[in-house]
Amino acid sequence: MDIRKNRFRPGERYKIFFAKNNPNNEMIHICLIIDDDQVVYKKISKEKHRLSYHIGSVYYFELLQAGGVIKKAG
């Protein structure tokens, strides 16, 4: 997969949805891309109304996108 074709951009929101009632479903907000291979994002917790910041690999998000698990939030 071409990294530049499916670029995640800071400021975009995404919904990660595995299955109904799955505890790993989440809403995230991309904050920053570091060195074209790390993503700083915040998780938005529905239950506790809290934000938490995380760092993940761009490759991980591209795999989620290829599998149809992550989609832009509308």
C-alpha distances in whole Angstrom, upper triangle without the diagonal:
4,6,9,8,8,11,13,17,20,23,20,21,19,21,19,21,21,25,28,30,27,28,25,24,24,24,22,22,20,23,21,18,19,18,15,14,17,17,21,22,25,25,28,30,32,35,36,35,34,31,29,27,24,21,18,15,12,10,12,12,8,9,12,10,9,12,14,16,15,17,18,22,24
4,6,5,7,9,12,15,18,21,19,21,20,22,21,23,24,27,30,32,30,30,27,26,25,24,22,22,19,21,20,16,18,16,12,13,16,17,20,21,25,26,28,31,33,36,37,35,34,31,29,27,24,21,18,15,12,11,14,13,9,12,14,12,11,15,16,18,17,17,18,22,24
4,6,6,6,9,12,15,18,17,18,17,20,19,22,23,26,29,31,28,28,25,24,23,22,20,19,16,18,16,13,14,13,9,9,12,13,17,18,21,23,25,28,30,33,34,32,31,27,26,23,21,18,15,12,8,8,11,10,8,11,13,11,12,15,16,17,16,16,17,20,23
4,6,5,9,11,14,17,16,18,18,21,21,23,25,28,31,33,30,31,27,26,25,23,20,19,16,18,16,13,14,13,9,11,14,14,18,19,22,24,26,29,31,35,35,33,32,28,27,24,22,19,17,14,11,12,15,13,11,14,16,14,14,18,18,19,17,17,17,20,22
4,6,9,12,15,18,16,18,17,19,20,22,23,27,29,31,29,30,26,25,24,22,20,20,17,19,18,15,17,17,13,14,16,16,19,20,23,24,26,29,31,34,35,33,32,29,28,26,24,21,19,16,13,13,15,13,10,14,15,12,12,16,16,18,16,15,15,19,20
4,6,9,13,15,13,14,13,16,16,18,20,23,26,28,26,26,23,21,20,19,17,16,14,17,16,13,16,16,12,13,14,14,17,17,20,21,23,26,27,30,31,30,28,25,25,22,20,18,16,14,10,11,12,10,7,11,11,9,10,13,13,14,12,12,12,16,17
4,6,10,12,11,13,13,16,16,19,21,25,27,29,26,26,23,21,20,18,15,14,11,13,12,10,13,13,9,11,12,11,14,14,17,19,21,24,26,30,30,28,27,23,23,20,18,16,14,12,9,11,12,10,9,12,13,11,12,16,15,16,13,13,12,15,17
4,7,9,7,10,10,13,14,17,19,23,25,26,24,24,20,19,17,15,12,10,8,10,9,8,12,13,10,11,11,9,11,11,14,15,17,21,23,26,26,24,23,20,19,17,15,14,12,11,8,11,12,8,9,12,12,10,13,16,15,14,11,11,10,13,15
4,6,6,9,11,14,16,19,22,25,27,28,26,25,22,21,18,15,12,10,7,8,8,7,11,13,11,12,12,9,11,11,13,16,17,21,23,26,26,24,22,19,19,16,16,14,14,14,11,14,15,12,13,16,15,14,17,19,18,17,14,13,11,13,15
4,6,9,11,15,16,20,23,26,27,28,26,25,22,20,17,14,11,8,5,5,5,7,11,13,12,13,12,9,9,9,11,14,15,19,21,25,24,22,20,16,16,14,14,13,14,14,12,16,16,13,15,18,17,16,20,21,20,19,15,15,12,14,16
4,7,10,14,16,19,23,25,26,27,25,24,22,20,16,13,10,7,6,6,8,11,14,17,16,17,15,12,11,10,11,13,14,18,19,23,22,19,18,15,16,14,15,15,16,17,15,19,18,15,17,20,19,17,21,22,21,19,16,14,11,11,13
4,7,10,13,16,20,22,23,24,23,22,20,17,14,11,9,6,6,8,10,12,15,18,16,17,15,12,12,10,11,12,13,17,18,22,22,19,18,16,16,15,15,15,15,16,14,17,17,13,15,18,16,14,18,19,17,16,12,10,7,8,10
4,7,10,13,17,19,20,20,19,19,16,14,11,7,6,4,6,9,12,14,17,20,18,18,16,13,12,9,10,10,10,13,14,18,19,16,16,13,14,14,14,15,15,16,15,17,16,13,15,17,14,13,17,18,15,14,10,9,6,5,8
4,6,10,13,15,17,18,16,16,14,11,8,6,5,6,8,12,14,15,18,21,18,18,16,13,13,10,11,10,10,13,14,18,19,17,17,14,15,15,14,15,14,15,14,15,14,10,12,14,11,10,14,14,12,10,6,5,4,5,8
4,6,10,12,13,14,13,13,11,8,6,5,6,9,11,15,17,18,21,24,21,20,18,15,15,12,12,10,10,12,12,15,17,16,16,15,15,16,15,17,15,17,16,17,14,11,14,14,11,11,14,13,11,8,6,5,6,6,9
4,7,10,11,12,10,11,8,5,5,6,8,11,12,16,18,18,21,23,21,19,18,15,15,13,13,10,11,12,13,16,18,17,17,16,15,16,15,15,14,15,14,15,12,10,12,12,8,9,12,11,9,6,4,7,9,9,13
4,6,8,10,8,10,8,5,7,9,11,14,16,20,22,22,25,27,24,22,21,19,19,16,16,13,13,14,14,16,19,18,19,18,18,19,18,19,17,18,18,18,14,13,14,13,10,11,13,11,9,5,6,8,11,11,14
4,7,9,7,9,7,6,9,12,14,17,19,22,24,24,26,28,26,23,22,20,21,18,18,15,16,16,16,18,20,21,21,20,20,21,19,20,18,19,18,18,14,13,15,13,10,12,13,10,9,6,9,11,14,15,18
4,6,5,9,9,7,11,14,16,20,22,25,27,27,30,32,29,27,26,24,24,22,21,18,18,17,16,17,21,21,22,22,22,23,22,23,21,22,22,21,18,17,19,17,13,15,16,13,12,9,12,13,16,16,19
4,5,9,10,8,11,14,17,21,23,27,29,30,32,34,32,30,28,26,26,23,22,18,18,16,15,16,19,20,21,22,23,24,24,25,24,25,25,25,21,20,22,20,17,18,19,16,15,12,14,15,18,17,19
4,6,9,8,11,14,17,21,24,26,29,30,32,35,33,30,28,26,26,23,21,17,16,14,13,13,16,18,19,20,21,23,23,25,24,25,26,26,22,21,23,22,18,20,22,19,17,14,16,17,19,18,20
4,5,6,9,13,16,19,22,25,27,27,29,32,30,27,25,23,23,20,19,15,15,14,13,14,16,18,19,19,19,21,20,22,20,22,23,22,19,18,20,19,15,18,19,16,16,12,14,16,19,18,21
4,6,8,12,14,18,20,23,25,26,28,30,29,26,24,22,21,18,17,13,13,11,11,11,13,15,16,16,16,18,17,19,19,21,22,22,18,18,21,19,16,19,21,18,18,14,15,17,19,18,21
4,6,10,12,15,17,20,22,23,24,27,25,23,20,18,18,15,14,11,12,11,12,13,15,16,16,15,14,16,15,16,15,17,18,18,15,14,17,16,13,15,18,15,15,11,12,15,17,16,20
4,7,10,14,16,19,21,22,24,27,25,23,21,18,18,15,14,10,11,10,10,12,14,15,15,15,15,16,15,17,16,18,18,19,15,14,17,16,12,14,17,14,13,9,10,12,14,13,16
4,6,10,13,16,18,19,22,25,23,21,19,16,15,12,10,7,7,7,8,11,13,12,12,11,12,13,13,15,14,17,17,18,15,13,16,16,13,14,17,16,14,11,10,11,12,11,14
4,7,10,13,16,18,21,24,22,21,18,15,14,10,9,6,5,7,8,12,13,12,12,10,11,12,13,15,15,17,17,18,16,13,16,17,13,14,18,17,15,12,9,10,10,8,11
4,7,9,12,14,17,20,18,17,15,11,10,6,6,5,6,9,11,14,15,13,12,9,10,9,10,12,12,14,14,16,14,11,14,16,13,14,17,17,16,13,10,10,10,9,12
4,6,9,12,15,18,17,17,14,10,9,5,5,7,8,11,13,17,17,14,13,10,10,9,10,12,12,15,14,17,15,12,15,17,15,15,19,19,18,15,12,12,10,9,12
4,6,8,11,15,13,13,11,7,6,4,7,9,11,15,17,20,20,18,16,12,12,10,10,10,11,12,11,14,14,11,14,16,15,14,18,19,18,16,13,13,11,12,14
4,7,10,14,13,14,11,8,5,5,7,11,12,16,19,22,21,18,16,12,12,9,10,10,12,13,13,16,16,14,16,19,18,18,21,23,22,20,16,16,14,15,17
4,6,10,10,11,8,6,5,7,10,13,16,19,22,25,24,22,19,15,14,11,11,9,11,12,11,15,15,14,16,19,18,18,21,23,22,21,18,18,16,17,20
4,7,6,7,6,5,6,9,12,15,18,22,25,27,27,25,22,18,17,13,12,9,10,10,8,12,13,12,13,17,17,17,19,21,21,20,17,18,17,19,21
4,5,6,5,6,8,11,15,18,21,24,27,29,28,27,24,20,18,14,13,9,10,10,9,13,14,14,15,18,19,19,21,24,24,23,20,21,20,22,25
4,5,7,9,11,15,18,21,24,27,30,33,32,31,28,24,22,18,16,12,12,11,10,13,15,15,16,18,20,20,22,24,25,24,22,23,22,25,27
4,6,8,11,14,18,20,23,26,29,32,32,30,28,24,22,18,16,13,11,9,7,10,13,12,12,15,17,17,18,21,22,21,19,20,20,22,25
4,7,10,13,17,19,22,25,28,30,30,29,26,23,20,17,14,10,9,6,5,7,10,10,11,13,15,15,17,19,20,20,18,19,19,22,25
4,7,10,13,16,19,22,25,27,27,25,23,19,17,13,10,7,6,5,5,8,10,10,12,14,15,16,18,19,20,19,17,19,19,21,24
4,6,10,12,16,18,22,24,23,22,20,16,14,10,8,5,5,6,6,10,10,9,11,14,14,14,17,19,19,17,14,16,16,17,20
4,7,10,13,16,20,22,21,19,17,13,11,7,6,5,7,9,10,13,12,11,14,17,16,17,20,21,21,19,16,17,16,17,20
4,7,10,13,16,18,18,16,14,10,8,6,5,6,8,11,11,14,13,11,14,16,15,16,19,20,19,17,14,15,14,14,17
4,6,9,13,15,14,12,10,6,5,4,6,9,11,14,14,17,15,14,17,19,17,18,21,21,20,17,15,16,15,14,17
4,6,9,12,11,10,8,6,5,6,8,11,12,15,16,18,15,14,17,18,16,17,21,20,19,16,13,15,14,13,16
4,6,9,9,7,6,5,7,9,11,14,15,19,19,21,19,17,20,21,18,19,23,22,20,17,15,15,14,12,15
4,6,6,5,5,6,8,11,13,16,18,21,22,23,20,19,22,23,19,21,24,23,21,18,16,17,17,15,17
4,6,5,8,9,12,15,17,20,21,24,24,26,23,21,24,24,21,22,25,24,22,19,17,18,17,15,16
4,6,8,11,13,16,18,22,23,26,27,28,25,24,27,27,23,25,28,26,24,21,20,21,21,18,20
4,5,9,11,15,17,21,22,26,27,29,26,24,28,28,25,27,30,28,27,23,22,23,22,20,22
4,7,10,14,16,20,22,25,26,28,25,24,27,28,24,26,29,28,26,23,21,21,20,18,19
4,7,10,13,17,19,23,24,26,23,22,26,26,24,25,28,28,26,23,21,21,20,18,20
4,7,10,14,16,19,20,23,21,19,23,24,21,23,26,26,24,21,19,20,18,17,19
4,7,10,13,17,18,21,18,18,21,22,20,22,25,25,24,21,19,20,19,18,21
4,7,10,14,15,18,16,16,19,20,19,20,24,24,23,20,18,19,19,18,21
4,7,10,12,15,13,13,16,17,16,18,21,21,21,18,16,18,18,19,22
4,7,10,12,11,11,14,16,15,17,20,20,21,18,16,19,19,20,23
4,7,9,7,8,11,12,12,14,16,17,18,16,14,17,17,19,22
4,5,5,7,9,10,11,13,15,16,17,16,14,17,18,20,23
4,5,5,6,9,10,10,12,14,15,14,13,15,15,18,21
4,5,5,6,9,10,10,12,14,14,13,15,17,20,23
4,5,5,6,9,10,11,13,11,11,14,16,18,22
4,5,5,6,9,10,11,9,8,10,12,15,18
4,5,5,6,9,10,10,9,11,13,16,19
4,5,5,6,9,9,9,12,15,18,21
4,6,5,6,5,6,9,12,14,18
4,5,5,6,5,7,10,13,16
4,5,8,8,10,13,16,19
4,5,8,10,14,16,19
4,6,7,11,13,16
4,7,10,12,15
4,7,9,12
4,6,9
4,6
4
